[in-house]
Amino acid sequence: MAPEVRPIAWVRSTRTELVDDGWDAERATIELDASVPDEALVGLEGFSHLDVVFFFDRASDVPPGPFARHPRGEVRWPRVGIFAQRAKDRPNRLGLTTCAIVEVRPRRVDVVGLDAVDGTPVVDLKPHVRELGARGEVRQPVWMDELMAGYFEDAAP
């Protein structure tokens, strides 16, 4: 039997459209669900970054979707498996983003760089710990460099 996963918080943001780029132009607030006590955020203000695990509630389940495809439908990029990309349409529709903490307030965390739209359910928050990040050299294919070129760019005028 699979364990039950439930939202512990909700994303509050001015971004309501599923647009892929310009996420650093958005500030978002992660607001605790009523079922989570206030004390859950105690001590978080000592960290600069937060790992946010959220549910792509507006995405399609895979299967029946393809387990391999061209990222963003762009044929100039190679057809790769779902586990070689960060697309929202995935087997369990889970997203993971490391974002900067702007402020921790009662029942809320203000962040920058969270690539989730308004109303997105959050299933976990973890302080970003440098020792648990990548160790050694990080590499990725050129097509991913191209895809990510404007992803966190501040698209504000």
C-alpha positions, 0 to 999 in steps of 0.5 A: 500500500502506497503511503498517503501524501498530502499538501503541507502548504500552498504556493501563493504567487502572481503567476497563474500561467504555466510558462516555462521561463523567467521564474526569478521575476516572481516572488512567491509565498509558501503558506502553511496548510491549516493542518500544519502547526505554526512551529513547523517553520521555527529555525528556518530563518537561519537558512538562505535557501529552501528545497521545495517539493511540490505536486504538479497538479495541473500536469498530466499523469505519465503513463499514459504519456510518453516516457521519452520525448523531446524536451518542450517538444523542441525537435532540435533537442534530443529525444530523452527519457522522462528521468533525463529531464525536469518536465512537469508531466512525469510518473508522480507529478512531483517537482523539486526546486531550490529557491532563495528564502527572502523572509520567514514570517508566521505561517509563511515563507517568502521565496524567489525562484520557485517555479510553481504557479499560484495554488500549487500544493506543496508536499514538503519543505527542506532547508537547503544544506550545502553538504547535501547538494552536488559533490564534485563537478556538475555536468549536463548536456548542451541541450539542457544549457540551452533549455535553461538559458532563460529559466531563472532569468529575471524577466521583469522590465 
